[in-house]
Structure formats: structure tokens, C-alpha cells
Amino acid sequence: MNLVFKAAIGAVVVVLIALLSKTRNYYIAGLVPLFPTFALIAHYIVGSERSVQALKTTIVFGLWAILPYATYLVSLYWLADRLPLVPALLSAALCWTVAAAILILAWTRLHA
């Protein structure tokens, strides 16, 4: 039942994004996926299973995790008028992956 509930939340988010993208304020559709749904879940799990210090470390890492998302947005902005949509999205996702890998490697070396 828990899995069905999570899938329903995901479906509601997709429908909300689709509906917002058809409105005069279509750009708000870009804000919806940034609602901290998964962060709330992650912070609850870490906060309830580990120490407050572990939760705070997770929060700080989350702040740094904004960098790969910014990399995705900047690269997609730059690629949007240079490539067709799907290759631009895939390339931007690849940029996110590289930035996330760099972040994880740097984090593990600095916080080992």
C-alpha cells in the first residue's frame, strides 16, 4: 500500500506539471519538481535512524547538491537553441551526472 501511495503522489505531480505548463504562467511548472518531497523523506529517515549530526551532514550535502542541478539548468539553457529538444535534455542530464559524480568524489575525499 505504501508503494501505491508513493506512485499516486508521483502521478499527481506529473499531472500538476502538465496542467501548469498549459497556463499563462507555464514557467511555474519548473518549480513543482523542486518541492522537497524526496528531501523530506530522506531527512525524516536519516533523522529518525541516525544522529542529529548525521542529519545536519545530510542537509549540508543537500546544499552542495544544488550545484549539479544548476549545472543541468545552465547547460540546458545554453543547449536549448543549439540542439533539438531531446538531445539537449540528454546532454544536460549527462552534465548533471558528471557534476554529481564530481561532487560525490570531492565530498568523500574531504569528509572521509
Residue pairs with C-beta under 8 A, 6 or more apart in sequence:
9 37
13 32
13 33
13 35
13 37
16 32
17 29
17 32
17 33
18 29
20 26
20 28
20 29
20 32
21 29
39 62
42 58
43 55
43 58
43 59
46 54
46 55
46 58
47 55
57 111
61 107
64 103
64 107
65 100
65 103
67 99
67 103
68 96
68 97
68 99
68 100
68 103
69 96
71 95
71 96
71 98
71 99
72 92
72 93
72 95
72 96
72 99
73 92
75 91
75 92
75 95
75 96
76 88
76 89
76 92
79 87
79 88
79 91
79 92
80 88
82 88
83 91
